[in-house]
Amino acid sequence: MGELETEAEKTRSEIASYLRELAEQLDGDDAVTLELGGKQVQLDPTNPVTFKLEGESDWSEGDTEAKQSIEFELVWWREAQTAEEGTLDITTEGQ
């Protein structure tokens, strides 16, 4: 298995730039490199890719703010006969 997840506050412009770079990588035929929280992972999406887009708002009685979010998820399947073949290769920047 393996998972790489991070959370950081960024400006709208920084996020747009990151998403544009990701989109350019997805548009090519090579692997996609994600850099998150000082770590990197390379993924090679196969066709077809399932694209999930979710927007939601969470507010409760008495709250003074509503939490709103957009989530993007890309899902694809790769051949793997062992757990090692299915594991993400996560590296720390500078390795």
LOKOLFI-371172 format. One record per atom (N, C-alpha, C, O): residue in one letter; x negated, y, z; atom name; chain. Coordinates in nm, 3 decimals. Layout:
BEGIN
PT   r      east     north        up    a   c
PT   A         X         Y         Z   CA   A
...
// end
This chain:
BEGIN
PT   r      east     north        up    a   c
PT   M    -0.086    -0.117     0.000    N   A
PT   M     0.000     0.000     0.000   CA   A
PT   M    -0.089     0.122     0.000    C   A
PT   M    -0.189     0.121    -0.072    O   A
PT   G    -0.063     0.221     0.070    N   A
PT   G    -0.140     0.343     0.073   CA   A
PT   G    -0.049     0.461     0.046    C   A
PT   G     0.041     0.454    -0.039    O   A
PT   E    -0.073     0.565     0.116    N   A
PT   E     0.012     0.683     0.101   CA   A
PT   E    -0.072     0.807     0.125    C   A
PT   E    -0.157     0.810     0.214    O   A
PT   L    -0.047     0.908     0.045    N   A
PT   L    -0.113     1.036     0.062   CA   A
PT   L    -0.004     1.141     0.067    C   A
PT   L     0.068     1.162    -0.031    O   A
PT   E     0.007     1.205     0.180    N   A
PT   E     0.112     1.307     0.199   CA   A
PT   E     0.053     1.423     0.277    C   A
PT   E    -0.025     1.403     0.370    O   A
PT   T     0.091     1.543     0.238    N   A
PT   T     0.045     1.661     0.309   CA   A
PT   T     0.154     1.765     0.311    C   A
PT   T     0.249     1.759     0.233    O   A
PT   E     0.140     1.859     0.399    N   A
PT   E     0.236     1.969     0.408   CA   A
PT   E     0.158     2.094     0.442    C   A
PT   E     0.080     2.095     0.538    O   A
PT   A     0.178     2.200     0.366    N   A
PT   A     0.108     2.325     0.391   CA   A
PT   A     0.192     2.440     0.337    C   A
PT   A     0.260     2.426     0.236    O   A
PT   E     0.186     2.552     0.405    N   A
PT   E     0.255     2.671     0.356   CA   A
PT   E     0.174     2.734     0.245    C   A
PT   E     0.053     2.754     0.259    O   A
PT   K     0.239     2.764     0.134    N   A
PT   K     0.176     2.827     0.019   CA   A
PT   K     0.274     2.930    -0.037    C   A
PT   K     0.393     2.926    -0.008    O   A
PT   T     0.221     3.021    -0.118    N   A
PT   T     0.309     3.118    -0.182   CA   A
PT   T     0.382     3.050    -0.298    C   A
PT   T     0.340     2.944    -0.345    O   A
PT   R     0.490     3.112    -0.342    N   A
PT   R     0.562     3.059    -0.458   CA   A
PT   R     0.470     3.052    -0.578    C   A
PT   R     0.477     2.956    -0.656    O   A
PT   S     0.384     3.151    -0.594    N   A
PT   S     0.291     3.155    -0.707   CA   A
PT   S     0.190     3.039    -0.701    C   A
PT   S     0.161     2.977    -0.803    O   A
PT   E     0.139     3.010    -0.581    N   A
PT   E     0.044     2.899    -0.564   CA   A
PT   E     0.110     2.766    -0.598    C   A
PT   E     0.049     2.679    -0.661    O   A
PT   I     0.234     2.750    -0.555    N   A
PT   I     0.307     2.626    -0.583   CA   A
PT   I     0.333     2.613    -0.733    C   A
PT   I     0.316     2.505    -0.789    O   A
PT   A     0.374     2.721    -0.797    N   A
PT   A     0.399     2.718    -0.941   CA   A
PT   A     0.272     2.681    -1.017    C   A
PT   A     0.277     2.603    -1.112    O   A
PT   S     0.159     2.735    -0.976    N   A
PT   S     0.032     2.704    -1.040   CA   A
PT   S    -0.001     2.556    -1.025    C   A
PT   S    -0.044     2.492    -1.121    O   A
PT   Y     0.019     2.501    -0.906    N   A
PT   Y    -0.007     2.359    -0.880   CA   A
PT   Y     0.083     2.271    -0.967    C   A
PT   Y     0.037     2.173    -1.025    O   A
PT   L     0.211     2.308    -0.975    N   A
PT   L     0.305     2.229    -1.055   CA   A
PT   L     0.274     2.238    -1.204    C   A
PT   L     0.291     2.139    -1.276    O   A
PT   R     0.228     2.355    -1.252    N   A
PT   R     0.189     2.368    -1.393   CA   A
PT   R     0.070     2.277    -1.424    C   A
PT   R     0.068     2.210    -1.527    O   A
PT   E    -0.028     2.275    -1.334    N   A
PT   E    -0.145     2.188    -1.353   CA   A
PT   E    -0.103     2.041    -1.355    C   A
PT   E    -0.151     1.964    -1.438    O   A
PT   L    -0.014     2.004    -1.266    N   A
PT   L     0.036     1.867    -1.262   CA   A
PT   L     0.111     1.835    -1.391    C   A
PT   L     0.094     1.726    -1.447    O   A
PT   A     0.193     1.927    -1.438    N   A
PT   A     0.269     1.907    -1.562   CA   A
PT   A     0.175     1.886    -1.680    C   A
PT   A     0.200     1.800    -1.765    O   A
PT   E     0.068     1.964    -1.687    N   A
PT   E    -0.030     1.948    -1.796   CA   A
PT   E    -0.094     1.810    -1.791    C   A
PT   E    -0.115     1.747    -1.895    O   A
PT   Q    -0.125     1.763    -1.672    N   A
PT   Q    -0.184     1.629    -1.659   CA   A
PT   Q    -0.085     1.521    -1.701    C   A
PT   Q    -0.122     1.425    -1.768    O   A
PT   L     0.041     1.537    -1.661    N   A
PT   L     0.144     1.439    -1.697   CA   A
PT   L     0.168     1.435    -1.848    C   A
PT   L     0.203     1.330    -1.902    O   A
PT   D     0.149     1.547    -1.913    N   A
PT   D     0.172     1.556    -2.056   CA   A
PT   D     0.063     1.485    -2.136    C   A
PT   D     0.083     1.455    -2.254    O   A
PT   G    -0.051     1.457    -2.074    N   A
PT   G    -0.160     1.386    -2.141   CA   A
PT   G    -0.148     1.236    -2.123    C   A
PT   G    -0.050     1.185    -2.069    O   A
PT   D    -0.249     1.166    -2.170    N   A
PT   D    -0.250     1.020    -2.162   CA   A
PT   D    -0.341     0.967    -2.051    C   A
PT   D    -0.342     0.847    -2.024    O   A
PT   D    -0.416     1.057    -1.986    N   A
PT   D    -0.511     1.015    -1.883   CA   A
PT   D    -0.443     1.006    -1.747    C   A
PT   D    -0.326     1.041    -1.731    O   A
PT   A    -0.519     0.959    -1.650    N   A
PT   A    -0.470     0.951    -1.513   CA   A
PT   A    -0.444     1.092    -1.458    C   A
PT   A    -0.500     1.190    -1.507    O   A
PT   V    -0.359     1.099    -1.360    N   A
PT   V    -0.324     1.223    -1.292   CA   A
PT   V    -0.401     1.226    -1.161    C   A
PT   V    -0.400     1.129    -1.086    O   A
PT   T    -0.467     1.339    -1.133    N   A
PT   T    -0.540     1.354    -1.007   CA   A
PT   T    -0.465     1.450    -0.917    C   A
PT   T    -0.439     1.564    -0.956    O   A
PT   L    -0.430     1.405    -0.798    N   A
PT   L    -0.366     1.490    -0.698   CA   A
PT   L    -0.468     1.523    -0.592    C   A
PT   L    -0.538     1.435    -0.542    O   A
PT   E    -0.475     1.650    -0.556    N   A
PT   E    -0.563     1.693    -0.448   CA   A
PT   E    -0.473     1.750    -0.339    C   A
PT   E    -0.404     1.849    -0.358    O   A
PT   L    -0.477     1.684    -0.224    N   A
PT   L    -0.390     1.722    -0.114   CA   A
PT   L    -0.466     1.716     0.017    C   A
PT   L    -0.522     1.612     0.053    O   A
PT   G    -0.468     1.825     0.088    N   A
PT   G    -0.528     1.828     0.221   CA   A
PT   G    -0.670     1.776     0.227    C   A
PT   G    -0.705     1.703     0.320    O   A
PT   G    -0.754     1.812     0.129    N   A
PT   G    -0.893     1.768     0.129   CA   A
PT   G    -0.913     1.627     0.081    C   A
PT   G    -1.025     1.575     0.088    O   A
PT   K    -0.809     1.563     0.031    N   A
PT   K    -0.820     1.427    -0.020   CA   A
PT   K    -0.771     1.424    -0.164    C   A
PT   K    -0.693     1.510    -0.206    O   A
PT   Q    -0.816     1.324    -0.238    N   A
PT   Q    -0.777     1.307    -0.377   CA   A
PT   Q    -0.727     1.166    -0.400    C   A
PT   Q    -0.769     1.071    -0.335    O   A
PT   V    -0.635     1.156    -0.495    N   A
PT   V    -0.590     1.024    -0.539   CA   A
PT   V    -0.566     1.035    -0.690    C   A
PT   V    -0.514     1.135    -0.739    O   A
PT   Q    -0.604     0.929    -0.761    N   A
PT   Q    -0.578     0.923    -0.904   CA   A
PT   Q    -0.467     0.823    -0.928    C   A
PT   Q    -0.469     0.712    -0.876    O   A
PT   L    -0.369     0.865    -1.007    N   A
PT   L    -0.256     0.781    -1.041   CA   A
PT   L    -0.243     0.779    -1.192    C   A
PT   L    -0.273     0.878    -1.259    O   A
PT   D    -0.199     0.667    -1.247    N   A
PT   D    -0.182     0.654    -1.390   CA   A
PT   D    -0.039     0.612    -1.419    C   A
PT   D    -0.011     0.493    -1.435    O   A
PT   P     0.053     0.711    -1.425    N   A
PT   P     0.194     0.677    -1.447   CA   A
PT   P     0.215     0.604    -1.579    C   A
PT   P     0.160     0.641    -1.683    O   A
PT   T     0.296     0.500    -1.574    N   A
PT   T     0.333     0.425    -1.693   CA   A
PT   T     0.473     0.467    -1.735    C   A
PT   T     0.552     0.513    -1.652    O   A
PT   N     0.503     0.452    -1.862    N   A
PT   N     0.639     0.481    -1.908   CA   A
PT   N     0.726     0.358    -1.890    C   A
PT   N     0.676     0.247    -1.907    O   A
PT   P     0.851     0.373    -1.855    N   A
PT   P     0.917     0.499    -1.823   CA   A
PT   P     0.890     0.541    -1.679    C   A
PT   P     0.856     0.459    -1.593    O   A
PT   V     0.907     0.669    -1.654    N   A
PT   V     0.895     0.725    -1.520   CA   A
PT   V     1.033     0.774    -1.478    C   A
PT   V     1.099     0.845    -1.553    O   A
PT   T     1.077     0.736    -1.358    N   A
PT   T     1.204     0.786    -1.306   CA   A
PT   T     1.176     0.918    -1.235    C   A
PT   T     1.088     0.926    -1.149    O   A
PT   F     1.251     1.021    -1.271    N   A
PT   F     1.235     1.154    -1.213   CA   A
PT   F     1.354     1.182    -1.123    C   A
PT   F     1.469     1.183    -1.168    O   A
PT   K     1.326     1.205    -0.995    N   A
PT   K     1.430     1.234    -0.898   CA   A
PT   K     1.413     1.379    -0.852    C   A
PT   K     1.304     1.419    -0.812    O   A
PT   L     1.519     1.454    -0.857    N   A
PT   L     1.519     1.593    -0.814   CA   A
PT   L     1.632     1.610    -0.714    C   A
PT   L     1.747     1.573    -0.741    O   A
PT   E     1.600     1.666    -0.598    N   A
PT   E     1.699     1.681    -0.491   CA   A
PT   E     1.689     1.821    -0.432    C   A
PT   E     1.580     1.868    -0.399    O   A
PT   G     1.802     1.886    -0.419    N   A
PT   G     1.809     2.014    -0.350   CA   A
PT   G     1.907     1.999    -0.235    C   A
PT   G     2.013     1.940    -0.251    O   A
PT   E     1.870     2.051    -0.119    N   A
PT   E     1.961     2.038    -0.005   CA   A
PT   E     1.947     2.156     0.090    C   A
PT   E     1.848     2.228     0.090    O   A
PT   S     2.051     2.172     0.170    N   A
PT   S     2.055     2.276     0.271   CA   A
PT   S     2.104     2.213     0.400    C   A
PT   S     2.196     2.132     0.400    O   A
PT   D     2.041     2.251     0.511    N   A
PT   D     2.077     2.195     0.641   CA   A
PT   D     2.103     2.311     0.738    C   A
PT   D     2.013     2.389     0.768    O   A
PT   W     2.225     2.320     0.784    N   A
PT   W     2.263     2.423     0.879   CA   A
PT   W     2.359     2.362     0.979    C   A
PT   W     2.447     2.284     0.942    O   A
PT   S     2.344     2.398     1.106    N   A
PT   S     2.432     2.349     1.211   CA   A
PT   S     2.494     2.467     1.285    C   A
PT   S     2.435     2.575     1.289    O   A
PT   E     2.610     2.446     1.341    N   A
PT   E     2.680     2.549     1.419   CA   A
PT   E     2.586     2.604     1.526    C   A
PT   E     2.524     2.527     1.600    O   A
PT   G     2.575     2.735     1.533    N   A
PT   G     2.489     2.800     1.631   CA   A
PT   G     2.352     2.835     1.577    C   A
PT   G     2.280     2.915     1.638    O   A
PT   D     2.313     2.777     1.462    N   A
PT   D     2.183     2.810     1.401   CA   A
PT   D     2.187     2.950     1.344    C   A
PT   D     2.293     2.997     1.302    O   A
PT   T     2.075     3.016     1.341    N   A
PT   T     2.065     3.149     1.279   CA   A
PT   T     1.994     3.142     1.143    C   A
PT   T     1.981     3.242     1.074    O   A
PT   E     1.947     3.022     1.107    N   A
PT   E     1.883     3.001     0.979   CA   A
PT   E     1.926     2.865     0.924    C   A
PT   E     1.958     2.774     0.999    O   A
PT   A     1.924     2.854     0.791    N   A
PT   A     1.950     2.726     0.726   CA   A
PT   A     1.822     2.679     0.660    C   A
PT   A     1.756     2.756     0.589    O   A
PT   K     1.786     2.555     0.682    N   A
PT   K     1.669     2.497     0.616   CA   A
PT   K     1.713     2.452     0.477    C   A
PT   K     1.808     2.375     0.463    O   A
PT   Q     1.642     2.500     0.376    N   A
PT   Q     1.672     2.459     0.239   CA   A
PT   Q     1.547     2.397     0.179    C   A
PT   Q     1.435     2.436     0.212    O   A
PT   S     1.567     2.300     0.090    N   A
PT   S     1.451     2.233     0.033   CA   A
PT   S     1.479     2.182    -0.108    C   A
PT   S     1.593     2.160    -0.147    O   A
PT   I     1.371     2.165    -0.181    N   A
PT   I     1.372     2.100    -0.311   CA   A
PT   I     1.270     1.987    -0.303    C   A
PT   I     1.157     2.008    -0.259    O   A
PT   E     1.310     1.869    -0.344    N   A
PT   E     1.218     1.755    -0.345   CA   A
PT   E     1.209     1.699    -0.485    C   A
PT   E     1.310     1.680    -0.552    O   A
PT   F     1.086     1.672    -0.529    N   A
PT   F     1.059     1.609    -0.656   CA   A
PT   F     0.998     1.472    -0.629    C   A
PT   F     0.913     1.459    -0.541    O   A
PT   E     1.041     1.372    -0.702    N   A
PT   E     0.981     1.240    -0.686   CA   A
PT   E     0.970     1.175    -0.824    C   A
PT   E     1.065     1.176    -0.902    O   A
PT   L     0.854     1.120    -0.853    N   A
PT   L     0.831     1.044    -0.975   CA   A
PT   L     0.804     0.900    -0.934    C   A
PT   L     0.723     0.876    -0.844    O   A
PT   V     0.871     0.805    -0.997    N   A
PT   V     0.857     0.665    -0.961   CA   A
PT   V     0.832     0.583    -1.088    C   A
PT   V     0.901     0.600    -1.188    O   A
PT   W     0.733     0.495    -1.082    N   A
PT   W     0.706     0.403    -1.192   CA   A
PT   W     0.652     0.274    -1.134    C   A
PT   W     0.615     0.269    -1.016    O   A
PT   W     0.648     0.171    -1.215    N   A
PT   W     0.603     0.039    -1.170   CA   A
PT   W     0.475     0.001    -1.243    C   A
PT   W     0.462     0.024    -1.364    O   A
PT   R     0.381    -0.058    -1.170    N   A
PT   R     0.255    -0.107    -1.227   CA   A
PT   R     0.241    -0.255    -1.192    C   A
PT   R     0.288    -0.301    -1.088    O   A
PT   E     0.176    -0.325    -1.280    N   A
PT   E     0.149    -0.466    -1.252   CA   A
PT   E     0.051    -0.477    -1.136    C   A
PT   E    -0.049    -0.405    -1.130    O   A
PT   A     0.079    -0.567    -1.045    N   A
PT   A    -0.010    -0.592    -0.931   CA   A
PT   A     0.020    -0.732    -0.879    C   A
PT   A     0.133    -0.764    -0.843    O   A
PT   Q    -0.083    -0.814    -0.875    N   A
PT   Q    -0.068    -0.951    -0.825   CA   A
PT   Q    -0.111    -0.962    -0.679    C   A
PT   Q    -0.078    -1.060    -0.612    O   A
PT   T    -0.185    -0.860    -0.631    N   A
PT   T    -0.232    -0.862    -0.492   CA   A
PT   T    -0.207    -0.724    -0.430    C   A
PT   T    -0.183    -0.626    -0.501    O   A
PT   A    -0.212    -0.719    -0.299    N   A
PT   A    -0.194    -0.592    -0.229   CA   A
PT   A    -0.302    -0.493    -0.269    C   A
PT   A    -0.276    -0.373    -0.281    O   A
PT   E    -0.424    -0.542    -0.290    N   A
PT   E    -0.535    -0.455    -0.328   CA   A
PT   E    -0.510    -0.389    -0.463    C   A
PT   E    -0.542    -0.271    -0.482    O   A
PT   E    -0.452    -0.462    -0.557    N   A
PT   E    -0.421    -0.406    -0.689   CA   A
PT   E    -0.313    -0.298    -0.680    C   A
PT   E    -0.306    -0.211    -0.766    O   A
PT   G    -0.230    -0.304    -0.579    N   A
PT   G    -0.122    -0.209    -0.563   CA   A
PT   G    -0.154    -0.092    -0.471    C   A
PT   G    -0.071    -0.004    -0.452    O   A
PT   T    -0.274    -0.091    -0.415    N   A
PT   T    -0.312     0.013    -0.319   CA   A
PT   T    -0.363     0.137    -0.389    C   A
PT   T    -0.430     0.128    -0.491    O   A
PT   L    -0.330     0.254    -0.334    N   A
PT   L    -0.384     0.379    -0.385   CA   A
PT   L    -0.530     0.392    -0.347    C   A
PT   L    -0.570     0.353    -0.237    O   A
PT   D    -0.609     0.446    -0.436    N   A
PT   D    -0.751     0.471    -0.408   CA   A
PT   D    -0.764     0.616    -0.365    C   A
PT   D    -0.776     0.706    -0.449    O   A
PT   I    -0.761     0.639    -0.236    N   A
PT   I    -0.767     0.775    -0.179   CA   A
PT   I    -0.910     0.805    -0.141    C   A
PT   I    -0.974     0.728    -0.069    O   A
PT   T    -0.962     0.919    -0.189    N   A
PT   T    -1.098     0.959    -0.156   CA   A
PT   T    -1.097     1.095    -0.090    C   A
PT   T    -1.005     1.175    -0.114    O   A
PT   T    -1.196     1.123    -0.009    N   A
PT   T    -1.212     1.254     0.053   CA   A
PT   T    -1.295     1.338    -0.041    C   A
PT   T    -1.394     1.291    -0.096    O   A
PT   E    -1.254     1.464    -0.060    N   A
PT   E    -1.328     1.553    -0.151   CA   A
PT   E    -1.473     1.556    -0.110    C   A
PT   E    -1.506     1.562     0.009    O   A
PT   G    -1.561     1.553    -0.210    N   A
PT   G    -1.703     1.554    -0.185   CA   A
PT   G    -1.764     1.416    -0.184    C   A
PT   G    -1.887     1.403    -0.178    O   A
PT   Q    -1.683     1.311    -0.190    N   A
PT   Q    -1.736     1.174    -0.191   CA   A
PT   Q    -1.784     1.139    -0.329    C   A
PT   Q    -1.832     1.028    -0.352    O   A
// end
